[in-house]
Amino acid sequence: MVLHSTLGRRHRGTALAAGLVFTLWFTWFLVTWLGMPDSYPSPLCPGNVPPWWPDFVPA
């Protein structure tokens, strides 16, 4: 609503681009901030690859 009321009245494409950029940035922020455990890298996985991971699949 903020983008539509500020940018959308004159520059519709700019409002859509700004909304897309903000959404991508916010998603990246949440994934990296909430998804990263405090114990990374794990001491149980040397090289950050679990022991059960198959060799033919790149990690």
N, C-alpha and C positions, 0 to 999 in steps of 0.2 A: 504494500500500500504506500509506503514511503517513497519508493522508487517511482511508482506510477504518478503520485501527486507532485513530485519534484521534477523528474526527468521525462516522464511519460507523456506529458501534455505537448511538449514540443519535439522531443527526440525519443520516439518510441523504440528505435533500435538500440540506442544508448542505454535506455532503461533495461531492456532485455539482456544486453551484454553485461551490464553491471550486476544484475541479479544472478546471472549465470556464474560470473566470476566469484561473487560473494558466496554462492551456494557451494561451489567447488572448494573454495578456500575453507569454509566452515566445516565441510565434510572431512577434508584433509586434517584439519586441526583436531576434530573430535576423534578421528581414527588414531592419530598419532598420540594424542594426549591420554585418551581413555584406554586405548588398546595396547599400550606398551606397559608390560609389567615391570615392577621395580627390580625384579631379580634378573633382568635381561643383561647380558647373556647368561644362560643357565649353566651352573657348574657341572650339571649332569650331561650336558651335550657339548663335547669339545668341538670347536669350530662351528657351533650353533647348528649342528646337524644331528638329529636324534640317531641312536644306534640302530633303530629298526628301519631307517630310511633306505630305500634301494639305491644301489650305486648308479644304475642307468638313468635315474631321474635327477636332473640338476637341482641343486639346492640354492 
